Amino acid sequence: MIDLTQLKATPTWARAALTLLLGFSLSAPSAALEVQSLSLATQGTYGYALEKQESQQAQLELTPRGEFNWGNTTFVIEGRARFDEQRQLSQTGDLQYNDNSYSSADRPAQLGGGARIELRDAYAEFSLGNQLFRLGKQQIVWGALDGLKVADVLNPQSFREFILDDFGHSRIPLWSALADLSLGSWRAELAWVPQSSAHELPGPQDTFAFTAARFNLGQTQDAATGLARPQVAVRSPRNKLNRGGLRLSRRVGPLDMSLVAARSLDFEPLAEVDAGNPELTQTYRSVNFYGLSAESSIGPLALRAEVGWRPNRYFNTLPPTGPNTTKLNQLTMAVAADFNAPAGIFANIQLLHDEVRDAPNSLVRPERDTIATVFLRRQFRYDTLTLEARWYGSLNEHDGLGRVQLGYAVNDNLKVNLGLDRFYGDPNGLFGQFAGADRVTFSFTHTL
């Protein structure tokens, strides 16, 4: 039962959306508002936890979306309402633990009974000649990888279901401005992101709570006492006007090249010791990012590569004197290949290497991470039946995640899906920490 008296009002984003629509409507009084499209997606998901032998998820999501034209301006607004009867994914409530990771303008509204509503998109898009501008709450996606992030640095992500939810669904939109400019043979994308929200992390009692030592200042889970999660005070991210980025793209011979320079909030929290205060404080810093990406095709083979450099990023260390922070350089590289395998199978293979350069022995996270992914898809019965298999593996920690999903398109409006998610490996590993969260899921999506 939803208790409407527990609604946490979020008038900031409601006022911002209304101001955006009114502002553009007043700027074009002679134009008529036209409805481009209206839709309502309804998704139901049931998850059964195999180890605990109990229901893990009983969720209903409603996603209304509207697109409107006013002269040469397009308005897009999309909301999402989520109701999860089981509340195993968020036993403490969707926002009770993560309230401080959202800025006031981005924060969803929390209802009782495991329900919440949020504004996903609310932006205006218009063109001036060959230049395109988009203002409002949006996702700015600059990465080209599947399920891995290198250059995709401007929007945080919800880890409520770890990485089991697709990025488009779990990425957190922010109030921002984007200019897409044509400069001869170059394409320039300028982004300004003054609002600051960080990753939404699971609470300590949630199904996908991070229990590995790398996420808990080197502390591991004890069988007798449970998770020895460090007790920290939480400080919300601060809004700053100097956050944003620039991406320059052009064709160079057979390559589509992009250069990225960005300054954004470091979405991962940092535990710090305040001067004169022995207590740890969870804080958020800004971080600079410089990246290069390239895409090309060789016959039926599509290739992609991304390289990212974060200089002087803050990391937690755990020397004998106690928790501390240090500035280190971080290098991330990834390559990916798409191709059509025999028997009508589409395949995607990716390899990512992430390294903290010249790291001390006291670094809390591993000095290096090497992640490999494999994705296979085969369609049957005139593309109405789709079988997918996906594997994520940590090559340095020897753990991983395997996923199998079978989807059936009943008609143009209704799709059903049956899936199996299985984690394996060291319980202190990146994927192995969720070994007890294996599940079977059934879902449907209906679109009007």
C-alpha positions as CSV (number, residue, x, y, z in Angstrom):
1,M,0.0,0.0,0.0
2,I,1.3,3.4,-1.0
3,D,1.1,6.0,1.8
4,L,0.7,9.4,0.0
5,T,1.3,11.2,3.3
6,Q,4.9,10.0,3.0
7,L,5.5,11.8,-0.3
8,K,8.7,13.9,-0.2
9,A,7.8,16.8,-2.4
10,T,10.4,17.8,-5.0
11,P,9.2,21.2,-6.2
12,T,12.6,22.2,-7.6
13,W,12.5,20.0,-10.7
14,A,8.8,20.5,-11.1
15,R,9.3,24.3,-11.2
16,A,12.2,24.0,-13.5
17,A,10.3,21.9,-16.0
18,L,7.4,24.3,-15.9
19,T,9.7,27.3,-16.3
20,L,11.4,25.6,-19.3
21,L,8.1,25.0,-21.1
22,L,6.7,28.5,-20.3
23,G,9.9,30.3,-21.3
24,F,10.0,28.8,-24.8
25,S,6.2,29.1,-25.3
26,L,6.4,32.9,-24.6
27,S,9.4,33.2,-27.0
28,A,7.2,31.9,-29.9
29,P,3.7,33.3,-29.3
30,S,2.7,33.0,-33.0
31,A,3.4,29.2,-33.2
32,A,0.9,26.5,-32.2
33,L,1.8,23.6,-29.9
34,E,1.6,20.3,-31.8
35,V,1.7,16.9,-30.2
36,Q,4.3,14.8,-31.9
37,S,3.8,11.7,-29.9
38,L,2.4,10.4,-26.6
39,S,3.3,7.0,-25.1
40,L,3.0,5.0,-21.9
41,A,5.3,2.1,-21.3
42,T,4.3,-0.3,-18.6
43,Q,6.9,-2.8,-17.4
44,G,6.3,-5.5,-14.8
45,T,9.2,-7.6,-13.4
46,Y,9.3,-10.5,-11.0
47,G,12.6,-11.8,-9.7
48,Y,13.2,-15.0,-7.7
49,A,16.4,-15.3,-5.6
50,L,17.8,-18.8,-6.2
51,E,20.0,-19.0,-3.1
52,K,17.4,-17.6,-0.6
53,Q,14.5,-19.3,-2.5
54,E,12.3,-16.3,-2.1
55,S,10.9,-13.4,-4.1
56,Q,13.5,-10.8,-4.8
57,Q,11.5,-8.3,-6.9
58,A,7.9,-7.6,-7.7
59,Q,8.1,-4.4,-9.5
60,L,5.8,-2.3,-11.7
61,E,7.1,0.7,-13.7
62,L,5.1,3.3,-15.6
63,T,7.0,5.5,-18.0
64,P,4.9,8.2,-19.7
65,R,6.6,10.2,-22.4
66,G,5.5,13.1,-24.6
67,E,7.1,14.9,-27.5
68,F,5.7,18.3,-28.7
69,N,6.6,20.8,-31.4
70,W,6.4,24.6,-31.0
71,G,7.7,26.2,-34.2
72,N,11.2,24.8,-34.7
73,T,11.5,23.7,-31.1
74,T,10.8,20.2,-29.9
75,F,9.9,19.6,-26.2
76,V,10.5,16.2,-24.6
77,I,9.2,15.2,-21.2
78,E,9.4,11.8,-19.6
79,G,8.6,10.6,-16.1
80,R,8.9,7.3,-14.3
81,A,6.9,5.8,-11.4
82,R,8.3,2.7,-9.8
83,F,6.5,0.4,-7.3
84,D,8.3,-2.6,-5.8
85,E,6.3,-4.6,-3.4
86,Q,9.2,-6.8,-2.3
87,R,11.7,-4.0,-1.5
88,Q,14.6,-6.5,-1.4
89,L,16.6,-4.3,-3.8
90,S,16.0,-1.3,-1.6
91,Q,15.1,-2.5,1.9
92,T,15.9,0.9,3.4
93,G,13.8,2.7,0.8
94,D,15.0,3.8,-2.6
95,L,16.3,7.1,-1.4
96,Q,16.7,6.8,2.3
97,Y,20.3,5.8,2.0
98,N,21.1,7.7,-1.2
99,D,19.3,11.0,-0.5
100,N,22.5,12.9,-0.2
101,S,23.9,11.6,-3.5
102,Y,21.3,13.6,-5.4
103,S,21.2,17.4,-5.9
104,S,17.9,19.0,-5.0
105,A,17.0,19.6,-8.6
106,D,17.6,15.9,-9.6
107,R,16.2,14.1,-6.6
108,P,13.2,11.8,-7.2
109,A,10.2,11.9,-4.9
110,Q,9.9,9.0,-2.4
111,L,6.6,7.4,-1.5
112,G,5.9,4.9,1.2
113,G,5.7,1.2,0.4
114,G,8.8,1.0,-1.8
115,A,7.6,3.4,-4.5
116,R,9.0,6.6,-6.0
117,I,8.4,8.9,-8.9
118,E,11.0,10.9,-10.9
119,L,11.3,13.2,-13.8
120,R,13.6,11.5,-16.3
121,D,13.7,13.9,-19.3
122,A,12.5,17.5,-19.6
123,Y,14.3,19.4,-22.3
124,A,13.8,21.7,-25.3
125,E,15.7,21.0,-28.5
126,F,16.0,23.5,-31.4
127,S,18.2,24.3,-34.3
128,L,19.7,27.4,-35.8
129,G,21.0,26.6,-39.2
130,N,23.3,23.6,-38.9
131,Q,23.6,24.0,-35.1
132,L,21.6,22.1,-32.6
133,F,20.9,23.1,-29.0
134,R,19.3,21.1,-26.2
135,L,18.4,22.6,-22.8
136,G,16.9,20.9,-19.7
137,K,17.1,17.6,-17.9
138,Q,18.8,15.1,-20.2
139,Q,21.4,12.3,-20.8
140,I,24.6,13.3,-22.6
141,V,26.1,10.0,-23.9
142,W,29.6,10.3,-25.2
143,G,30.7,6.7,-24.8
144,A,30.6,4.1,-27.5
145,L,31.0,0.9,-25.5
146,D,28.4,-1.7,-24.5
147,G,28.0,-2.0,-20.7
148,L,31.5,-0.4,-20.0
149,K,32.3,3.2,-19.4
150,V,35.4,5.1,-20.4
151,A,34.3,8.4,-22.1
152,D,30.7,8.3,-20.8
153,V,31.6,10.7,-17.8
154,L,28.9,13.4,-17.6
155,N,26.0,11.4,-16.1
156,P,26.0,9.3,-13.0
157,Q,24.3,5.9,-12.7
158,S,22.0,4.0,-10.4
159,F,23.5,0.8,-9.1
160,R,20.3,-0.4,-7.5
161,E,20.6,-3.6,-9.5
162,F,24.4,-3.4,-9.9
163,I,24.9,-3.5,-13.7
164,L,21.9,-5.8,-14.5
165,D,19.8,-2.8,-15.6
166,D,20.7,-1.4,-19.0
167,F,22.6,1.9,-19.1
168,G,19.8,3.9,-20.7
169,H,17.5,2.8,-17.9
170,S,19.9,3.2,-15.0
171,R,21.8,6.4,-16.2
172,I,20.7,9.4,-14.1
173,P,19.7,12.4,-16.2
174,L,20.9,15.9,-15.1
175,W,19.9,19.4,-15.7
176,S,22.3,20.6,-18.4
177,A,22.8,22.4,-21.7
178,L,24.2,20.9,-24.9
179,A,25.3,22.7,-28.1
180,D,26.0,20.5,-31.1
181,L,27.9,22.6,-33.6
182,S,29.1,22.0,-37.2
183,L,32.5,23.6,-37.8
184,G,33.4,22.6,-41.3
185,S,34.7,19.1,-41.2
186,W,34.6,19.1,-37.4
187,R,31.6,18.4,-35.2
188,A,31.9,20.1,-31.8
189,E,29.6,19.2,-28.8
190,L,29.7,21.6,-25.8
191,A,28.1,20.5,-22.6
192,W,27.5,22.5,-19.4
193,V,26.4,20.5,-16.3
194,P,26.1,22.8,-13.3
195,Q,23.9,20.4,-11.3
196,S,25.7,17.7,-9.2
197,S,24.3,14.3,-8.5
198,A,26.5,11.2,-7.9
199,H,26.1,7.5,-8.3
200,E,23.0,6.0,-6.6
201,L,24.6,3.2,-4.4
202,P,22.6,0.5,-2.7
203,G,22.1,0.7,1.1
204,P,23.9,-1.7,3.4
205,Q,21.0,-4.1,3.7
206,D,20.0,-4.1,0.0
207,T,20.4,-7.2,-2.2
208,F,23.2,-5.6,-4.3
209,A,25.0,-3.8,-1.4
210,F,28.7,-3.5,-2.2
211,T,30.5,-5.8,0.3
212,A,33.9,-6.2,-1.3
213,A,36.8,-4.6,0.6
214,R,37.6,-2.2,-2.3
215,F,34.3,-0.4,-1.7
216,N,34.6,-0.4,2.1
217,L,38.0,1.0,3.0
218,G,39.6,-2.4,3.0
219,Q,37.1,-4.0,5.4
220,T,35.6,-7.3,4.4
221,Q,32.4,-9.1,5.4
222,D,32.7,-11.1,8.6
223,A,30.5,-14.2,8.8
224,A,29.8,-13.7,12.5
225,T,29.2,-10.0,12.7
226,G,28.0,-9.2,9.1
227,L,29.4,-6.4,7.0
228,A,31.8,-4.2,8.9
229,R,30.8,-1.1,6.8
230,P,32.8,2.0,7.8
231,Q,30.6,4.5,9.6
232,V,30.8,7.8,7.8
233,A,29.0,11.1,7.8
234,V,27.6,12.0,4.4
235,R,28.2,15.4,2.7
236,S,26.1,16.1,-0.4
237,P,27.8,16.9,-3.7
238,R,28.1,20.7,-4.3
239,N,26.9,22.4,-7.5
240,K,29.6,24.1,-9.4
241,L,29.4,26.2,-12.6
242,N,32.7,25.0,-14.0
243,R,31.6,21.5,-14.8
244,G,31.0,20.4,-18.4
245,G,32.9,19.2,-21.4
246,L,33.8,19.4,-25.1
247,R,33.9,16.7,-27.7
248,L,35.4,17.2,-31.1
249,S,34.7,14.7,-33.8
250,R,35.7,14.2,-37.4
251,R,36.5,11.6,-40.1
252,V,40.2,10.9,-40.5
253,G,40.7,8.5,-43.3
254,P,38.9,5.2,-42.4
255,L,38.5,6.3,-38.8
256,D,35.7,8.3,-37.0
257,M,37.8,10.1,-34.3
258,S,36.7,11.9,-31.2
259,L,38.6,14.0,-28.6
260,V,37.0,14.6,-25.2
261,A,37.9,17.0,-22.5
262,A,35.6,17.2,-19.5
263,R,35.5,18.4,-15.9
264,S,32.8,16.7,-13.9
265,L,31.8,15.5,-10.5
266,D,33.7,12.4,-9.4
267,F,30.6,10.2,-9.0
268,E,32.3,7.8,-6.6
269,P,32.3,8.9,-3.0
270,L,35.6,9.5,-1.2
271,A,36.0,8.9,2.6
272,E,38.0,11.7,4.2
273,V,39.1,12.5,7.7
274,D,38.2,16.1,8.6
275,A,40.9,18.2,10.3
276,G,40.5,17.9,14.0
277,N,37.6,15.5,13.6
278,P,38.3,11.7,13.9
279,E,35.1,10.8,12.1
280,L,35.2,9.9,8.4
281,T,33.1,12.0,6.0
282,Q,31.9,10.8,2.7
283,T,32.6,13.6,0.2
284,Y,32.7,14.2,-3.5
285,R,35.4,15.9,-5.5
286,S,35.7,17.2,-9.1
287,V,37.8,15.3,-11.6
288,N,39.3,16.2,-15.0
289,F,39.0,13.7,-17.9
290,Y,40.8,13.6,-21.3
291,G,39.8,11.0,-23.8
292,L,40.3,9.7,-27.3
293,S,38.0,7.4,-29.2
294,A,38.1,5.8,-32.7
295,E,35.7,3.7,-34.7
296,S,36.1,2.0,-38.0
297,S,34.9,-1.0,-40.1
298,I,37.0,-3.6,-41.8
299,G,34.6,-5.6,-44.0
300,P,31.9,-7.1,-41.7
301,L,34.0,-6.3,-38.6
302,A,33.1,-3.1,-36.6
303,L,35.9,-1.9,-34.3
304,R,35.9,0.6,-31.5
305,A,38.6,1.9,-29.1
306,E,38.5,4.4,-26.2
307,V,41.3,5.8,-24.0
308,G,40.7,7.9,-20.9
309,W,43.1,9.8,-18.7
310,R,42.2,11.3,-15.3
311,P,45.2,13.2,-13.8
312,N,45.4,13.9,-10.1
313,R,42.3,12.0,-9.1
314,Y,41.7,11.4,-5.4
315,F,41.8,7.8,-4.2
316,N,41.4,6.3,-0.7
317,T,44.4,4.7,0.9
318,L,44.6,2.7,4.2
319,P,48.1,3.1,5.6
320,P,48.9,2.0,9.2
321,T,48.2,5.5,10.4
322,G,44.5,5.2,9.3
323,P,42.3,6.1,6.3
324,N,43.7,8.8,4.1
325,T,43.5,10.1,0.5
326,T,46.1,10.7,-2.2
327,K,46.2,12.1,-5.7
328,L,47.1,9.6,-8.5
329,N,46.8,9.4,-12.2
330,Q,44.4,6.9,-13.8
331,L,44.5,5.4,-17.2
332,T,41.6,3.5,-18.8
333,M,41.7,1.7,-22.2
334,A,39.1,-0.4,-24.0
335,V,38.7,-2.1,-27.3
336,A,35.5,-3.6,-28.8
337,A,34.6,-5.6,-31.9
338,D,31.2,-6.4,-33.4
339,F,30.7,-9.1,-36.0
340,N,28.3,-11.6,-37.4
341,A,29.3,-15.1,-36.3
342,P,28.2,-18.3,-38.0
343,A,24.6,-19.6,-37.6
344,G,23.2,-16.1,-37.7
345,I,24.7,-15.1,-34.4
346,F,25.6,-11.4,-33.7
347,A,28.7,-11.1,-31.4
348,N,30.3,-8.3,-29.4
349,I,33.6,-8.8,-27.6
350,Q,35.2,-6.1,-25.4
351,L,38.3,-5.8,-23.2
352,L,38.9,-3.0,-20.7
353,H,42.1,-2.3,-18.7
354,D,42.0,0.3,-15.9
355,E,45.2,1.2,-14.0
356,V,46.0,3.6,-11.2
357,R,49.6,4.7,-12.0
358,D,52.4,4.5,-9.4
359,A,49.9,3.4,-6.8
360,P,51.1,2.8,-3.2
361,N,50.6,-0.5,-1.5
362,S,48.0,1.1,0.8
363,L,45.6,1.8,-2.1
364,V,42.2,0.5,-1.1
365,R,41.1,-0.5,-4.6
366,P,43.2,-2.8,-6.8
367,E,45.9,-1.1,-8.7
368,R,44.7,-2.7,-12.0
369,D,41.4,-4.0,-13.2
370,T,41.0,-6.0,-16.4
371,I,37.4,-6.7,-17.5
372,A,36.3,-8.7,-20.5
373,T,32.8,-9.0,-21.9
374,V,31.1,-11.3,-24.5
375,F,27.6,-10.7,-25.9
376,L,25.8,-13.1,-28.3
377,R,22.4,-12.7,-29.8
378,R,20.4,-15.0,-32.1
379,Q,16.9,-14.2,-33.5
380,F,14.3,-16.8,-34.6
381,R,10.8,-16.9,-36.0
382,Y,11.1,-13.8,-38.1
383,D,12.8,-11.9,-35.3
384,T,10.0,-12.3,-32.9
385,L,12.1,-14.6,-30.6
386,T,15.4,-13.4,-29.4
387,L,18.0,-15.4,-27.4
388,E,20.8,-13.4,-25.7
389,A,23.8,-14.5,-23.7
390,R,26.2,-12.1,-21.9
391,W,29.3,-12.7,-19.8
392,Y,31.3,-10.2,-17.7
393,G,34.6,-11.4,-16.3
394,S,37.3,-9.8,-14.1
395,L,40.5,-11.3,-15.4
396,N,42.5,-10.1,-12.4
397,E,40.1,-11.2,-9.7
398,H,38.8,-14.4,-11.5
399,D,35.1,-13.8,-10.9
400,G,32.3,-12.9,-13.2
401,L,28.6,-12.7,-14.2
402,G,26.7,-14.8,-16.7
403,R,23.3,-13.8,-18.1
404,V,20.9,-15.6,-20.4
405,Q,17.7,-14.0,-21.6
406,L,14.9,-15.2,-23.9
407,G,12.6,-12.6,-25.3
408,Y,9.4,-12.9,-27.3
409,A,7.6,-10.1,-29.1
410,V,3.9,-11.1,-28.8
411,N,3.0,-8.1,-31.0
412,D,4.2,-4.6,-31.7
413,N,3.1,-3.4,-28.3
414,L,3.8,-6.4,-26.0
415,K,7.1,-8.1,-25.2
416,V,7.9,-10.7,-22.6
417,N,11.3,-11.8,-21.3
418,L,12.6,-14.7,-19.2
419,G,16.1,-14.4,-17.8
420,L,18.8,-16.0,-15.6
421,D,21.6,-14.0,-13.8
422,R,24.4,-15.9,-12.1
423,F,27.5,-14.5,-10.3
424,Y,30.5,-16.6,-9.4
425,G,34.0,-16.2,-7.9
426,D,35.6,-14.8,-4.8
427,P,33.0,-13.2,-2.5
428,N,35.4,-10.3,-2.1
429,G,35.7,-9.8,-5.9
430,L,34.0,-7.2,-8.1
431,F,31.3,-9.7,-9.3
432,G,31.8,-12.5,-6.8
433,Q,30.5,-10.3,-3.9
434,F,27.0,-10.8,-5.3
435,A,27.3,-14.6,-5.5
436,G,24.2,-14.9,-3.2
437,A,22.1,-12.7,-5.5
438,D,21.6,-15.2,-8.4
439,R,18.1,-14.9,-9.7
440,V,15.5,-15.9,-12.3
441,T,13.4,-13.0,-13.7
442,F,10.3,-12.7,-15.8
443,S,9.2,-9.4,-17.2
444,F,6.8,-7.9,-19.7
445,T,6.7,-4.5,-21.4
446,H,3.6,-3.0,-22.9
447,T,3.7,0.2,-24.8
448,L,0.7,2.4,-25.8
